Amino acid sequence: MTIKDIQEEIIDEFSMFDDWDERYQYVIDLGKTLPLAEEQYKTDDNIIKGCQSRVWLHAEQKDDKVFFTADSDAILTKGIIAILIRVFSGQEPKDILEADTGFIDEIGLKEHLSPTRANGLVSMVKQIKMYALAFSAKN
């Protein structure tokens, strides 16, 4: 599936909910489905700077694709990173770098987060793209 296809799927899922309480609950539920990151990756090197909560993001490349694992100590943040991992994990570095992240605005996520959480979301996207940049430079 392409990044765009996955983003469209997420937009469709969020459009099923009438209010933001339901959407927040959905984000939290998505966080509960996030595969647990191995303890060895919960290091200071993998912490995303700029997040209100602690968020660990680990990336590795297998067969020209980047795979992400993550965890957070906050349930809402865990849901946010789960959405981003769903979109970007298993994609090629160039596709991650070229990806438009407008779907975040389309589902209304950023505007319904506190300013510090919204900054954290931007930091998560930036870190994902930095990993993709590093892997594409390595190739």
C-alpha positions in Angstrom: 0.0 0.0 0.0 1.3 3.5 -0.8 1.6 6.2 1.8 -1.2 8.1 0.1 -3.5 5.0 0.3 -2.9 4.6 4.0 -3.5 8.3 4.6 -6.8 8.1 2.8 -7.8 5.1 4.9 -7.0 7.0 8.1 -9.0 10.1 6.8 -12.0 7.7 6.1 -11.7 6.2 9.6 -11.7 9.6 11.3 -14.6 10.8 9.3 -16.8 8.1 10.9 -16.7 9.9 14.2 -19.0 12.8 14.9 -17.1 14.6 17.7 -13.6 15.0 19.1 -14.2 12.9 22.2 -14.8 9.9 19.9 -11.7 10.8 17.8 -9.5 11.1 20.9 -10.7 7.7 22.1 -9.9 6.3 18.7 -6.4 7.7 18.8 -6.0 6.2 22.3 -7.3 2.8 21.0 -4.8 3.0 18.1 -2.0 3.5 20.6 -3.0 0.3 22.4 -2.5 -1.6 19.1 1.1 -0.3 18.7 3.5 -3.2 18.9 5.7 -2.7 22.0 9.1 -1.3 21.3 11.9 -3.5 22.7 13.4 -2.2 25.9 16.8 -2.0 24.2 15.5 0.8 21.9 14.2 2.9 24.8 17.3 4.9 25.1 18.1 8.7 25.1 19.3 8.4 21.5 15.8 7.3 20.4 13.9 9.9 22.4 12.2 12.5 20.1 13.1 16.0 21.3 10.4 18.5 21.5 7.7 16.2 22.8 5.8 16.9 26.1 5.8 13.2 26.8 8.7 10.7 26.3 8.5 9.1 22.9 11.0 6.6 21.7 11.3 6.0 17.9 13.6 3.4 16.4 14.1 2.8 12.7 15.8 0.1 10.7 16.1 -0.6 7.1 15.3 -4.0 5.5 15.3 -4.5 1.8 15.1 -0.8 0.8 12.3 -0.2 3.2 12.3 1.6 6.6 10.5 0.0 9.5 9.7 1.9 12.7 8.9 0.9 16.2 8.0 3.3 18.9 6.6 3.7 22.4 5.5 6.5 24.6 4.7 7.0 28.3 1.5 8.9 27.5 -1.6 7.2 26.0 -2.6 9.9 23.6 1.0 10.4 22.3 1.3 6.7 21.8 -1.8 6.8 19.6 -0.3 9.7 17.6 2.9 7.9 16.9 0.9 4.7 16.1 -0.8 6.7 13.3 2.5 7.9 11.9 4.1 4.5 12.1 1.1 3.0 10.3 1.6 5.6 7.5 5.4 5.5 7.2 6.7 2.1 8.3 7.4 -0.4 5.5 7.9 2.4 3.0 11.0 3.4 0.9 13.1 6.3 2.2 12.4 8.4 -0.9 8.6 7.9 -0.5 8.8 9.0 3.2 10.8 12.1 2.3 8.4 13.0 -0.5 5.2 12.3 1.5 2.8 15.1 2.1 1.6 15.1 5.7 -1.6 17.1 5.0 -3.7 14.2 6.1 -2.9 15.3 9.7 -4.7 18.6 9.1 -7.5 16.8 7.2 -8.3 14.6 10.2 -8.1 17.8 12.4 -5.5 16.2 14.7 -3.1 19.1 15.1 -5.8 21.7 15.7 -7.3 19.7 18.5 -4.0 19.1 20.4 -2.5 21.3 23.0 0.3 23.5 21.6 2.9 21.3 23.2 1.4 18.1 21.9 1.1 19.7 18.4 4.8 20.6 18.6 5.5 17.0 19.6 3.6 15.8 16.5 5.7 18.0 14.3 8.8 16.7 16.0 7.7 13.1 15.4 7.2 13.7 11.7 10.5 15.5 11.5 12.3 12.6 13.2 10.7 10.0 10.8 11.8 12.1 7.8 15.4 12.4 9.3 15.6 8.6 9.6 14.5 8.3 6.0 17.0 10.9 4.9 19.8 9.0 6.7 18.9 5.7 5.1 18.6 7.3 1.6 22.0 8.9 2.0 23.4 5.5 3.1 22.2 3.8 -0.1 
